[in-house]
Amino acid sequence: MTTPPTQRRPENLIVWGAIFIVFGAIATVVLTDFPGWGFIAGGILATVAGIAWLHSRRRRADGRTSDVS
């Protein structure tokens, strides 16, 4: 049974929240001269990673995704 694409699963939100925090923390350490910009940069990186991941899971012509489930 699959979840409709319009519905967000809570575990996905938790994972993306964790990715956002990790990227933000790394960017904050790297961008020490620009306080506050680290989490903005981290959010941008997390968004780009999310878009790339969703693009990689795009449905094929037969309606299946590349995931095995």
Sequence and secondary structure as in RCSB ss.txt:
>XXXX:A:sequence
MTTPPTQRRPENLIVWGAIFIVFGAIATVVLTDFPGWGFIAGGILATVAGIAWLHSRRRRADGRTSDVS
>XXXX:A:secstr
    TTS  HHHHHHHHHHHHHHHHHHHHHTTTSTTHHHHHHHHHHHHHHHHHHHHT   TTS  SS  
